[in-house]
């Protein structure tokens, strides 16, 4: 998620308590490897399915690789700096 979030940076993320909105940064298990967590931004919705993208398109593994993700798969929502 560079340049928005850098490696080693501490984030505050809360269990999903509301519907995911476009622009939210979320934590979700990698649909291809359940042992791996991903930090992604929701860039769109198609019903209950989310289009998740990394902020650095050239170096990101995201919905372009694994497809749309069901909103129920989102475990956490990252609070923006102004929300923490």
Biopython code that builds the backbone (N, CA, C, O; Angstrom):
import numpy as np
from Bio.PDB.StructureBuilder import StructureBuilder

atoms = [
    (1, "UNK", "N", (0.819, -1.201, 0.000)),
    (1, "UNK", "CA", (0.000, 0.000, 0.000)),
    (1, "UNK", "C", (0.858, 1.259, 0.000)),
    (1, "UNK", "O", (0.363, 2.357, 0.256)),
    (2, "UNK", "N", (2.148, 1.095, -0.289)),
    (2, "UNK", "CA", (2.981, 2.285, -0.441)),
    (2, "UNK", "C", (2.467, 3.056, -1.655)),
    (2, "UNK", "O", (2.065, 2.418, -2.628)),
    (3, "UNK", "N", (2.457, 4.315, -1.655)),
    (3, "UNK", "CA", (3.083, 5.221, -0.695)),
    (3, "UNK", "C", (2.176, 5.619, 0.476)),
    (3, "UNK", "O", (2.617, 6.352, 1.362)),
    (4, "UNK", "N", (0.922, 5.156, 0.502)),
    (4, "UNK", "CA", (0.016, 5.546, 1.580)),
    (4, "UNK", "C", (0.490, 5.019, 2.924)),
    (4, "UNK", "O", (0.561, 5.767, 3.900)),
    (5, "UNK", "N", (0.813, 3.739, 2.977)),
    (5, "UNK", "CA", (1.319, 3.105, 4.192)),
    (5, "UNK", "C", (2.650, 2.461, 3.858)),
    (5, "UNK", "O", (2.775, 1.783, 2.838)),
    (6, "UNK", "N", (3.640, 2.663, 4.705)),
    (6, "UNK", "CA", (4.984, 2.154, 4.456)),
    (6, "UNK", "C", (5.262, 0.932, 5.318)),
    (6, "UNK", "O", (4.672, 0.792, 6.390)),
    (7, "UNK", "N", (6.154, 0.038, 4.874)),
    (7, "UNK", "CA", (6.497, -1.135, 5.678)),
    (7, "UNK", "C", (6.941, -0.716, 7.083)),
    (7, "UNK", "O", (7.731, 0.214, 7.244)),
    (8, "UNK", "N", (6.426, -1.410, 8.086)),
    (8, "UNK", "CA", (6.771, -1.118, 9.475)),
    (8, "UNK", "C", (5.889, -0.070, 10.135)),
    (8, "UNK", "O", (5.945, 0.113, 11.351)),
    (9, "UNK", "N", (5.083, 0.613, 9.352)),
    (9, "UNK", "CA", (4.197, 1.640, 9.902)),
    (9, "UNK", "C", (3.074, 0.968, 10.693)),
    (9, "UNK", "O", (2.530, -0.052, 10.270)),
    (10, "UNK", "N", (2.735, 1.547, 11.840)),
    (10, "UNK", "CA", (1.654, 1.008, 12.662)),
    (10, "UNK", "C", (0.324, 1.590, 12.207)),
    (10, "UNK", "O", (0.203, 2.786, 11.942)),
    (11, "UNK", "N", (-0.670, 0.708, 12.123)),
    (11, "UNK", "CA", (-2.011, 1.105, 11.707)),
    (11, "UNK", "C", (-3.002, 0.706, 12.787)),
    (11, "UNK", "O", (-2.748, -0.203, 13.577)),
    (12, "UNK", "N", (-4.113, 1.386, 12.810)),
    (12, "UNK", "CA", (-5.208, 0.988, 13.684)),
    (12, "UNK", "C", (-6.308, 0.438, 12.802)),
    (12, "UNK", "O", (-6.813, 1.121, 11.910)),
    (13, "UNK", "N", (-6.674, -0.814, 13.064)),
    (13, "UNK", "CA", (-7.729, -1.464, 12.289)),
    (13, "UNK", "C", (-8.721, -2.076, 13.267)),
    (13, "UNK", "O", (-8.333, -2.695, 14.258)),
    (14, "UNK", "N", (-9.994, -1.897, 12.979)),
    (14, "UNK", "CA", (-11.054, -2.432, 13.820)),
    (14, "UNK", "C", (-11.819, -3.490, 13.054)),
    (14, "UNK", "O", (-11.948, -3.426, 11.831)),
    (15, "UNK", "N", (-12.327, -4.474, 13.800)),
    (15, "UNK", "CA", (-13.181, -5.475, 13.149)),
    (15, "UNK", "C", (-14.273, -4.759, 12.377)),
    (15, "UNK", "O", (-14.789, -3.730, 12.812)),
    (16, "UNK", "N", (-14.612, -5.311, 11.241)),
    (16, "UNK", "CA", (-15.631, -4.693, 10.385)),
    (16, "UNK", "C", (-16.909, -4.496, 11.189)),
    (16, "UNK", "O", (-17.514, -5.460, 11.657)),
    (17, "UNK", "N", (-17.308, -3.251, 11.342)),
    (17, "UNK", "CA", (-18.489, -2.909, 12.136)),
    (17, "UNK", "C", (-19.569, -2.238, 11.298)),
    (17, "UNK", "O", (-20.666, -1.966, 11.785)),
    (18, "UNK", "N", (-19.251, -1.977, 10.044)),
    (18, "UNK", "CA", (-20.203, -1.314, 9.152)),
    (18, "UNK", "C", (-19.935, -1.789, 7.736)),
    (18, "UNK", "O", (-18.911, -2.419, 7.472)),
    (19, "UNK", "N", (-20.856, -1.489, 6.819)),
    (19, "UNK", "CA", (-20.609, -1.870, 5.421)),
    (19, "UNK", "C", (-19.341, -1.196, 4.879)),
    (19, "UNK", "O", (-19.008, -0.075, 5.265)),
    (20, "UNK", "N", (-18.662, -1.878, 4.005)),
    (20, "UNK", "CA", (-17.459, -1.341, 3.379)),
    (20, "UNK", "C", (-17.872, -0.317, 2.331)),
    (20, "UNK", "O", (-18.770, -0.554, 1.524)),
    (21, "UNK", "N", (-17.196, 0.826, 2.365)),
    (21, "UNK", "CA", (-17.478, 1.899, 1.406)),
    (21, "UNK", "C", (-16.295, 2.064, 0.452)),
    (21, "UNK", "O", (-15.159, 1.735, 0.791)),
    (22, "UNK", "N", (-16.573, 2.567, -0.717)),
    (22, "UNK", "CA", (-15.510, 2.892, -1.661)),
    (22, "UNK", "C", (-14.549, 3.868, -0.984)),
    (22, "UNK", "O", (-14.973, 4.862, -0.395)),
    (23, "UNK", "N", (-13.271, 3.579, -1.074)),
    (23, "UNK", "CA", (-12.247, 4.407, -0.448)),
    (23, "UNK", "C", (-11.724, 3.837, 0.857)),
    (23, "UNK", "O", (-10.647, 4.225, 1.310)),
    (24, "UNK", "N", (-12.468, 2.918, 1.473)),
    (24, "UNK", "CA", (-12.005, 2.291, 2.711)),
    (24, "UNK", "C", (-10.768, 1.443, 2.449)),
    (24, "UNK", "O", (-10.655, 0.787, 1.413)),
    (25, "UNK", "N", (-9.842, 1.466, 3.404)),
    (25, "UNK", "CA", (-8.707, 0.547, 3.391)),
    (25, "UNK", "C", (-9.083, -0.595, 4.325)),
    (25, "UNK", "O", (-9.500, -0.372, 5.462)),
    (26, "UNK", "N", (-8.932, -1.814, 3.833)),
    (26, "UNK", "CA", (-9.401, -2.984, 4.571)),
    (26, "UNK", "C", (-8.300, -4.040, 4.683)),
    (26, "UNK", "O", (-7.318, -4.032, 3.940)),
    (27, "UNK", "N", (-8.501, -4.939, 5.632)),
    (27, "UNK", "CA", (-7.621, -6.092, 5.801)),
    (27, "UNK", "C", (-8.450, -7.324, 5.478)),
    (27, "UNK", "O", (-9.533, -7.525, 6.029)),
    (28, "UNK", "N", (-7.929, -8.140, 4.582)),
    (28, "UNK", "CA", (-8.634, -9.334, 4.116)),
    (28, "UNK", "C", (-7.618, -10.452, 3.920)),
    (28, "UNK", "O", (-6.464, -10.198, 3.574)),
    (29, "UNK", "N", (-8.050, -11.688, 4.142)),
    (29, "UNK", "CA", (-7.163, -12.819, 3.850)),
    (29, "UNK", "C", (-7.002, -12.931, 2.334)),
    (29, "UNK", "O", (-7.948, -12.706, 1.579)),
    (30, "UNK", "N", (-5.804, -13.276, 1.907)),
    (30, "UNK", "CA", (-5.539, -13.486, 0.491)),
    (30, "UNK", "C", (-6.423, -14.645, 0.016)),
    (30, "UNK", "O", (-6.331, -15.746, 0.559)),
    (31, "UNK", "N", (-7.272, -14.417, -0.984)),
    (31, "UNK", "CA", (-8.144, -15.492, -1.469)),
    (31, "UNK", "C", (-7.379, -16.708, -1.984)),
    (31, "UNK", "O", (-7.946, -17.796, -2.089)),
    (32, "UNK", "N", (-6.120, -16.538, -2.301)),
    (32, "UNK", "CA", (-5.314, -17.642, -2.831)),
    (32, "UNK", "C", (-4.448, -18.315, -1.778)),
    (32, "UNK", "O", (-3.931, -19.407, -2.011)),
    (33, "UNK", "N", (-4.280, -17.672, -0.610)),
    (33, "UNK", "CA", (-3.426, -18.211, 0.450)),
    (33, "UNK", "C", (-3.959, -17.715, 1.793)),
    (33, "UNK", "O", (-3.662, -16.593, 2.205)),
    (34, "UNK", "N", (-4.744, -18.546, 2.473)),
    (34, "UNK", "CA", (-5.430, -18.140, 3.705)),
    (34, "UNK", "C", (-4.472, -17.792, 4.846)),
    (34, "UNK", "O", (-4.902, -17.212, 5.842)),
    (35, "UNK", "N", (-3.190, -18.130, 4.727)),
    (35, "UNK", "CA", (-2.219, -17.777, 5.763)),
    (35, "UNK", "C", (-1.679, -16.360, 5.596)),
    (35, "UNK", "O", (-0.929, -15.874, 6.442)),
    (36, "UNK", "N", (-2.057, -15.710, 4.519)),
    (36, "UNK", "CA", (-1.520, -14.381, 4.194)),
    (36, "UNK", "C", (-2.623, -13.332, 4.307)),
    (36, "UNK", "O", (-3.728, -13.522, 3.800)),
    (37, "UNK", "N", (-2.310, -12.225, 4.979)),
    (37, "UNK", "CA", (-3.251, -11.090, 5.095)),
    (37, "UNK", "C", (-2.858, -10.012, 4.104)),
    (37, "UNK", "O", (-1.671, -9.785, 3.866)),
    (38, "UNK", "N", (-3.854, -9.340, 3.520)),
    (38, "UNK", "CA", (-3.620, -8.264, 2.558)),
    (38, "UNK", "C", (-4.239, -6.968, 3.063)),
    (38, "UNK", "O", (-5.301, -6.973, 3.686)),
    (39, "UNK", "N", (-3.571, -5.877, 2.790)),
    (39, "UNK", "CA", (-4.065, -4.534, 3.079)),
    (39, "UNK", "C", (-4.398, -3.906, 1.732)),
    (39, "UNK", "O", (-3.507, -3.691, 0.910)),
    (40, "UNK", "N", (-5.689, -3.608, 1.500)),
    (40, "UNK", "CA", (-6.123, -3.117, 0.192)),
    (40, "UNK", "C", (-7.173, -2.027, 0.341)),
    (40, "UNK", "O", (-7.821, -1.900, 1.380)),
    (41, "UNK", "N", (-7.325, -1.247, -0.716)),
    (41, "UNK", "CA", (-8.335, -0.194, -0.758)),
    (41, "UNK", "C", (-9.520, -0.672, -1.602)),
    (41, "UNK", "O", (-9.334, -1.247, -2.674)),
    (42, "UNK", "N", (-10.722, -0.431, -1.116)),
    (42, "UNK", "CA", (-11.916, -0.750, -1.890)),
    (42, "UNK", "C", (-12.115, 0.366, -2.917)),
    (42, "UNK", "O", (-12.305, 1.529, -2.560)),
    (43, "UNK", "N", (-12.069, -0.008, -4.189)),
    (43, "UNK", "CA", (-12.233, 0.995, -5.245)),
    (43, "UNK", "C", (-13.588, 0.898, -5.934)),
    (43, "UNK", "O", (-13.927, 1.734, -6.772)),
    (44, "UNK", "N", (-14.361, -0.123, -5.578)),
    (44, "UNK", "CA", (-15.678, -0.260, -6.184)),
    (44, "UNK", "C", (-16.437, -1.432, -5.605)),
    (44, "UNK", "O", (-15.863, -2.323, -4.978)),
    (45, "UNK", "N", (-17.740, -1.412, -5.828)),
    (45, "UNK", "CA", (-18.621, -2.484, -5.357)),
    (45, "UNK", "C", (-19.493, -2.953, -6.503)),
    (45, "UNK", "O", (-19.918, -2.165, -7.348)),
    (46, "UNK", "N", (-19.750, -4.247, -6.517)),
    (46, "UNK", "CA", (-20.725, -4.837, -7.428)),
    (46, "UNK", "C", (-21.591, -5.720, -6.532)),
    (46, "UNK", "O", (-21.264, -6.883, -6.297)),
    (47, "UNK", "N", (-22.678, -5.171, -6.042)),
    (47, "UNK", "CA", (-23.486, -5.886, -5.053)),
    (47, "UNK", "C", (-22.683, -6.086, -3.788)),
    (47, "UNK", "O", (-22.201, -5.121, -3.196)),
    (48, "UNK", "N", (-22.534, -7.348, -3.363)),
    (48, "UNK", "CA", (-21.759, -7.666, -2.166)),
    (48, "UNK", "C", (-20.281, -7.886, -2.479)),
    (48, "UNK", "O", (-19.486, -8.125, -1.569)),
    (49, "UNK", "N", (-19.913, -7.810, -3.727)),
    (49, "UNK", "CA", (-18.536, -8.078, -4.144)),
    (49, "UNK", "C", (-17.746, -6.775, -4.207)),
    (49, "UNK", "O", (-18.246, -5.749, -4.669)),
    (50, "UNK", "N", (-16.503, -6.835, -3.733)),
    (50, "UNK", "CA", (-15.650, -5.651, -3.663)),
    (50, "UNK", "C", (-14.491, -5.763, -4.639)),
    (50, "UNK", "O", (-13.916, -6.835, -4.826)),
    (51, "UNK", "N", (-14.159, -4.635, -5.260)),
    (51, "UNK", "CA", (-12.963, -4.527, -6.083)),
    (51, "UNK", "C", (-11.887, -3.934, -5.180)),
    (51, "UNK", "O", (-11.954, -2.759, -4.819)),
    (52, "UNK", "N", (-10.901, -4.740, -4.817)),
    (52, "UNK", "CA", (-9.837, -4.316, -3.915)),
    (52, "UNK", "C", (-8.558, -4.097, -4.688)),
    (52, "UNK", "O", (-8.142, -4.944, -5.479)),
    (53, "UNK", "N", (-7.938, -2.957, -4.455)),
    (53, "UNK", "CA", (-6.700, -2.610, -5.165)),
    (53, "UNK", "C", (-5.664, -2.101, -4.179)),
    (53, "UNK", "O", (-5.993, -1.548, -3.130)),
    (54, "UNK", "N", (-4.407, -2.301, -4.540)),
    (54, "UNK", "CA", (-3.310, -1.693, -3.804)),
    (54, "UNK", "C", (-3.072, -0.294, -4.338)),
    (54, "UNK", "O", (-3.432, 0.009, -5.475)),
    (55, "UNK", "N", (-2.472, 0.555, -3.528)),
    (55, "UNK", "CA", (-2.231, 1.931, -3.960)),
    (55, "UNK", "C", (-1.063, 2.043, -4.947)),
    (55, "UNK", "O", (-0.922, 3.065, -5.619)),
    (56, "UNK", "N", (-0.232, 1.012, -5.040)),
    (56, "UNK", "CA", (0.878, 0.997, -5.983)),
    (56, "UNK", "C", (0.585, -0.090, -7.020)),
    (56, "UNK", "O", (0.981, -1.243, -6.848)),
    (57, "UNK", "N", (-0.100, 0.277, -8.079)),
    (57, "UNK", "CA", (-0.584, -0.695, -9.061)),
    (57, "UNK", "C", (0.528, -1.560, -9.651)),
    (57, "UNK", "O", (0.302, -2.734, -9.943)),
    (58, "UNK", "N", (1.709, -1.006, -9.827)),
    (58, "UNK", "CA", (2.800, -1.757, -10.457)),
    (58, "UNK", "C", (3.323, -2.879, -9.558)),
    (58, "UNK", "O", (3.914, -3.837, -10.056)),
    (59, "UNK", "N", (3.117, -2.776, -8.249)),
    (59, "UNK", "CA", (3.680, -3.758, -7.324)),
    (59, "UNK", "C", (2.609, -4.430, -6.470)),
    (59, "UNK", "O", (2.924, -4.980, -5.415)),
    (60, "UNK", "N", (1.362, -4.397, -6.899)),
    (60, "UNK", "CA", (0.270, -4.871, -6.064)),
    (60, "UNK", "C", (-0.325, -6.179, -6.573)),
    (60, "UNK", "O", (-0.474, -6.389, -7.777)),
    (61, "UNK", "N", (-0.661, -7.049, -5.629)),
    (61, "UNK", "CA", (-1.477, -8.221, -5.908)),
    (61, "UNK", "C", (-2.863, -7.881, -5.389)),
    (61, "UNK", "O", (-3.045, -7.675, -4.189)),
    (62, "UNK", "N", (-3.836, -7.823, -6.277)),
    (62, "UNK", "CA", (-5.158, -7.351, -5.865)),
    (62, "UNK", "C", (-6.248, -7.964, -6.735)),
    (62, "UNK", "O", (-6.020, -9.001, -7.358)),
    (63, "UNK", "N", (-7.411, -7.356, -6.792)),
    (63, "UNK", "CA", (-8.545, -7.914, -7.531)),
    (63, "UNK", "C", (-8.246, -8.130, -9.006)),
    (63, "UNK", "O", (-8.913, -8.933, -9.657)),
    (64, "UNK", "N", (-7.274, -7.441, -9.534)),
    (64, "UNK", "CA", (-6.890, -7.694, -10.924)),
    (64, "UNK", "C", (-6.284, -9.082, -11.073)),
    (64, "UNK", "O", (-6.295, -9.653, -12.163)),
    (65, "UNK", "N", (-5.757, -9.624, -9.978)),
    (65, "UNK", "CA", (-5.163, -10.962, -9.981)),
    (65, "UNK", "C", (-6.133, -12.031, -9.490)),
    (65, "UNK", "O", (-6.200, -13.112, -10.074)),
    (66, "UNK", "N", (-6.890, -11.749, -8.420)),
    (66, "UNK", "CA", (-7.733, -12.783, -7.808)),
    (66, "UNK", "C", (-9.220, -12.521, -7.913)),
    (66, "UNK", "O", (-10.016, -13.293, -7.379)),
    (67, "UNK", "N", (-9.617, -11.457, -8.585)),
    (67, "UNK", "CA", (-11.034, -11.180, -8.787)),
    (67, "UNK", "C", (-11.679, -10.442, -7.618)),
    (67, "UNK", "O", (-11.019, -10.084, -6.642)),
    (68, "UNK", "N", (-12.977, -10.225, -7.744)),
    (68, "UNK", "CA", (-13.714, -9.516, -6.706)),
    (68, "UNK", "C", (-13.812, -10.391, -5.453)),
    (68, "UNK", "O", (-13.779, -11.619, -5.529)),
    (69, "UNK", "N", (-13.932, -9.724, -4.298)),
    (69, "UNK", "CA", (-13.968, -10.404, -3.007)),
    (69, "UNK", "C", (-15.305, -10.109, -2.342)),
    (69, "UNK", "O", (-15.762, -8.966, -2.340)),
    (70, "UNK", "N", (-15.928, -11.128, -1.781)),
    (70, "UNK", "CA", (-17.181, -10.922, -1.058)),
    (70, "UNK", "C", (-16.923, -10.040, 0.158)),
    (70, "UNK", "O", (-15.936, -10.230, 0.868)),
    (71, "UNK", "N", (-17.800, -9.088, 0.397)),
    (71, "UNK", "CA", (-17.641, -8.147, 1.512)),
    (71, "UNK", "C", (-17.534, -8.860, 2.850)),
    (71, "UNK", "O", (-16.900, -8.345, 3.771)),
    (72, "UNK", "N", (-18.145, -10.041, 2.976)),
    (72, "UNK", "CA", (-18.068, -10.792, 4.234)),
    (72, "UNK", "C", (-16.659, -11.281, 4.529)),
    (72, "UNK", "O", (-16.362, -11.657, 5.663)),
    (73, "UNK", "N", (-15.786, -11.282, 3.526)),
    (73, "UNK", "CA", (-14.407, -11.731, 3.723)),
    (73, "UNK", "C", (-13.532, -10.665, 4.374)),
    (73, "UNK", "O", (-12.438, -10.973, 4.847)),
    (74, "UNK", "N", (-13.995, -9.421, 4.405)),
    (74, "UNK", "CA", (-13.223, -8.348, 5.027)),
    (74, "UNK", "C", (-13.265, -8.528, 6.539)),
    (74, "UNK", "O", (-14.335, -8.581, 7.146)),
    (75, "UNK", "N", (-12.074, -8.620, 7.136)),
    (75, "UNK", "CA", (-11.986, -8.826, 8.580)),
    (75, "UNK", "C", (-11.903, -7.499, 9.338)),
    (75, "UNK", "O", (-12.493, -7.363, 10.410)),
    (76, "UNK", "N", (-11.183, -6.531, 8.795)),
    (76, "UNK", "CA", (-10.926, -5.272, 9.497)),
    (76, "UNK", "C", (-11.033, -4.092, 8.543)),
    (76, "UNK", "O", (-10.823, -4.221, 7.337)),
    (77, "UNK", "N", (-11.364, -2.946, 9.112)),
    (77, "UNK", "CA", (-11.337, -1.669, 8.399)),
    (77, "UNK", "C", (-10.253, -0.829, 9.070)),
    (77, "UNK", "O", (-10.235, -0.696, 10.294)),
    (78, "UNK", "N", (-9.363, -0.270, 8.281)),
    (78, "UNK", "CA", (-8.272, 0.566, 8.798)),
    (78, "UNK", "C", (-8.806, 1.975, 9.010)),
    (78, "UNK", "O", (-9.443, 2.555, 8.131)),
    (79, "UNK", "N", (-8.534, 2.510, 10.186)),
    (79, "UNK", "CA", (-8.948, 3.882, 10.464)),
    (79, "UNK", "C", (-7.985, 4.832, 9.774)),
    (79, "UNK", "O", (-6.774, 4.611, 9.774)),
    (80, "UNK", "N", (-8.519, 5.873, 9.195)),
    (80, "UNK", "CA", (-7.670, 6.879, 8.569)),
    (80, "UNK", "C", (-6.979, 7.665, 9.686)),
    (80, "UNK", "O", (-7.478, 7.700, 10.811)),
    (81, "UNK", "N", (-5.841, 8.295, 9.392)),
    (81, "UNK", "CA", (-5.150, 9.059, 10.445)),
    (81, "UNK", "C", (-6.053, 10.074, 11.146)),
    (81, "UNK", "O", (-5.894, 10.324, 12.341)),
    (82, "UNK", "N", (-6.992, 10.656, 10.414)),
    (82, "UNK", "CA", (-7.857, 11.659, 11.037)),
    (82, "UNK", "C", (-8.907, 11.015, 11.928)),
    (82, "UNK", "O", (-9.533, 11.703, 12.734)),
    (83, "UNK", "N", (-9.118, 9.676, 11.796)),
    (83, "UNK", "CA", (-10.124, 8.987, 12.594)),
    (83, "UNK", "C", (-9.542, 8.390, 13.870)),
    (83, "UNK", "O", (-10.290, 8.019, 14.775)),
    (84, "UNK", "N", (-8.219, 8.294, 13.953)),
    (84, "UNK", "CA", (-7.639, 7.613, 15.108)),
    (84, "UNK", "C", (-7.338, 8.541, 16.250)),
    (84, "UNK", "O", (-6.846, 8.103, 17.290)),
]
sb = StructureBuilder()
sb.init_structure("model")
sb.init_model(0)
sb.init_chain("A")
sb.init_seg("    ")
for serial, (resi, resn, name, xyz) in enumerate(atoms, 1):
    if name == "N":
        sb.init_residue(resn, " ", resi, " ")
    sb.init_atom(name, np.array(xyz, "f"), 0.0, 1.0, " ", f" {name:<3s}", serial, name[0])
structure = sb.get_structure()
